[in-house]
């Protein structure tokens, strides 16, 4: 089933009656913007999919995910933070002792 010139003319007339001749250019412009955005998003999704496949490597016919970086050593970081906190407390105590008069009056 194909559309003849009469059917196309009726569709154009119906669109003009529904939207009006003043709003039709704005509607076409917004439809074009929407189509460009949609196409751009679809292209972005395809590019992301291709990149994900490229990152995976094939080993003996099996697909393996890319290697992940080693997890940080949280215990070592915690020990270092505790040592820094102890040094800060010691400095604060020393500063407080030097600021306090020996006879206990302020």
NUKOLKOL-186597 format. One record per residue (C-alpha): residue number from 1; residue in one letter; x negated, y, z negated. Coordinates in nm, 4 decimals. Layout:
<nodes>
<node NUM, "a", <X, Y, Z>>,
...
</nodes>
This chain:
<nodes>
<node 1, "x", <0.0000, 0.0000, 0.0000>>,
<node 2, "x", <-0.1579, 0.3254, 0.1111>>,
<node 3, "x", <-0.0554, 0.6833, 0.0572>>,
<node 4, "x", <0.0540, 0.8749, 0.3631>>,
<node 5, "x", <0.0407, 1.2507, 0.4140>>,
<node 6, "x", <0.3974, 1.2931, 0.2856>>,
<node 7, "x", <0.3247, 1.1141, -0.0434>>,
<node 8, "x", <0.0016, 1.3116, -0.0963>>,
<node 9, "x", <0.1911, 1.6376, -0.0285>>,
<node 10, "x", <0.4586, 1.5421, -0.2819>>,
<node 11, "x", <0.1947, 1.4602, -0.5449>>,
<node 12, "x", <0.0214, 1.7960, -0.4887>>,
<node 13, "x", <0.3574, 1.9770, -0.5089>>,
<node 14, "x", <0.4440, 1.7971, -0.8340>>,
<node 15, "x", <0.1031, 1.8861, -0.9866>>,
<node 16, "x", <0.1486, 2.2515, -0.8864>>,
<node 17, "x", <0.4973, 2.2584, -1.0378>>,
<node 18, "x", <0.3816, 2.0925, -1.3617>>,
<node 19, "x", <0.0673, 2.2968, -1.4228>>,
<node 20, "x", <0.1224, 2.6133, -1.2216>>,
<node 21, "x", <-0.1204, 2.7641, -0.9752>>,
<node 22, "x", <-0.2947, 2.9749, -1.2442>>,
<node 23, "x", <-0.3799, 2.6841, -1.4759>>,
<node 24, "x", <-0.4811, 2.4384, -1.2058>>,
<node 25, "x", <-0.8426, 2.5681, -1.1600>>,
<node 26, "x", <-0.9009, 2.5597, -1.5363>>,
<node 27, "x", <-0.7601, 2.2070, -1.5588>>,
<node 28, "x", <-0.9834, 2.0933, -1.2692>>,
<node 29, "x", <-1.2875, 2.2555, -1.4293>>,
<node 30, "x", <-1.2273, 2.0888, -1.7658>>,
<node 31, "x", <-1.1668, 1.7539, -1.5943>>,
<node 32, "x", <-1.4984, 1.7913, -1.4105>>,
<node 33, "x", <-1.6817, 1.8743, -1.7349>>,
<node 34, "x", <-1.5257, 1.5743, -1.9051>>,
<node 35, "x", <-1.6308, 1.3474, -1.6196>>,
<node 36, "x", <-1.9907, 1.4804, -1.6330>>,
<node 37, "x", <-2.0066, 1.4257, -2.0094>>,
<node 38, "x", <-1.8636, 1.0753, -1.9729>>,
<node 39, "x", <-2.1111, 0.9855, -1.6976>>,
<node 40, "x", <-2.3994, 1.1262, -1.9021>>,
<node 41, "x", <-2.2993, 0.9216, -2.2067>>,
<node 42, "x", <-2.2666, 0.6053, -1.9972>>,
<node 43, "x", <-2.6118, 0.6671, -1.8464>>,
<node 44, "x", <-2.7528, 0.7232, -2.1958>>,
<node 45, "x", <-2.6034, 0.3952, -2.3162>>,
<node 46, "x", <-2.7529, 0.2110, -2.0191>>,
<node 47, "x", <-3.0943, 0.3707, -2.0814>>,
<node 48, "x", <-3.0799, 0.2710, -2.4491>>,
<node 49, "x", <-2.9899, -0.0848, -2.3507>>,
<node 50, "x", <-3.2790, -0.1031, -2.1013>>,
<node 51, "x", <-3.5235, 0.0366, -2.3618>>,
<node 52, "x", <-3.4106, -0.2190, -2.6198>>,
<node 53, "x", <-3.4656, -0.5006, -2.3722>>,
<node 54, "x", <-3.8088, -0.3635, -2.2785>>,
<node 55, "x", <-3.9159, -0.3481, -2.6427>>,
<node 56, "x", <-3.8400, -0.7152, -2.6922>>,
<node 57, "x", <-4.1089, -0.9453, -2.5604>>,
<node 58, "x", <-4.0737, -1.2862, -2.4081>>,
<node 59, "x", <-4.2783, -1.5631, -2.5669>>,
<node 60, "x", <-4.2634, -1.9044, -2.3966>>,
<node 61, "x", <-3.9214, -1.8300, -2.2531>>,
<node 62, "x", <-3.7749, -1.7147, -2.5856>>,
<node 63, "x", <-3.6725, -1.3577, -2.6477>>,
<node 64, "x", <-3.8281, -1.2219, -2.9665>>,
<node 65, "x", <-3.7658, -0.8833, -3.1273>>,
<node 66, "x", <-4.0514, -0.6320, -3.1433>>,
<node 67, "x", <-4.2768, -0.6478, -3.4468>>,
<node 68, "x", <-4.1695, -0.4314, -3.7393>>,
<node 69, "x", <-4.4189, -0.2325, -3.9451>>,
<node 70, "x", <-4.5229, -0.3776, -4.2787>>,
<node 71, "x", <-4.3139, -0.2815, -4.5801>>,
<node 72, "x", <-4.4746, -0.0240, -4.8095>>,
<node 73, "x", <-4.6288, -0.1446, -5.1351>>,
<node 74, "x", <-4.3820, -0.0008, -5.3841>>,
<node 75, "x", <-4.5618, -0.1430, -5.6876>>,
<node 76, "x", <-4.8841, 0.0381, -5.6015>>,
<node 77, "x", <-4.6920, 0.3595, -5.5407>>,
<node 78, "x", <-4.5172, 0.3200, -5.8770>>,
<node 79, "x", <-4.8488, 0.2649, -6.0584>>,
<node 80, "x", <-4.9987, 0.5720, -5.8928>>,
<node 81, "x", <-4.6937, 0.7807, -5.9869>>,
<node 82, "x", <-4.7139, 0.6607, -6.3485>>,
<node 83, "x", <-5.0828, 0.7529, -6.3617>>,
<node 84, "x", <-5.0103, 1.1023, -6.2255>>,
<node 85, "x", <-4.7287, 1.1459, -6.4796>>,
<node 86, "x", <-4.9577, 1.0394, -6.7653>>,
<node 87, "x", <-5.2227, 1.2898, -6.6528>>,
<node 88, "x", <-4.9627, 1.5657, -6.6346>>,
<node 89, "x", <-4.8362, 1.4821, -6.9844>>,
<node 90, "x", <-5.1927, 1.4881, -7.1185>>,
<node 91, "x", <-5.2566, 1.8296, -6.9593>>,
<node 92, "x", <-4.9282, 1.9650, -7.0985>>,
<node 93, "x", <-5.0098, 1.8355, -7.4478>>,
<node 94, "x", <-5.3585, 1.9891, -7.4324>>,
<node 95, "x", <-5.2178, 2.3236, -7.3172>>,
<node 96, "x", <-4.9595, 2.3182, -7.5951>>,
<node 97, "x", <-5.2232, 2.2384, -7.8609>>,
<node 98, "x", <-5.4464, 2.5215, -7.7429>>,
<node 99, "x", <-5.1552, 2.7673, -7.7479>>,
<node 100, "x", <-5.0429, 2.6724, -8.1030>>,
<node 101, "x", <-5.2222, 2.8569, -8.3857>>,
<node 102, "x", <-5.4002, 2.6412, -8.6435>>,
<node 103, "x", <-5.2172, 2.7880, -8.9446>>,
<node 104, "x", <-4.8779, 2.6891, -8.8004>>,
<node 105, "x", <-4.7418, 3.0457, -8.7631>>,
<node 106, "x", <-4.6270, 3.1831, -8.4382>>,
</nodes>
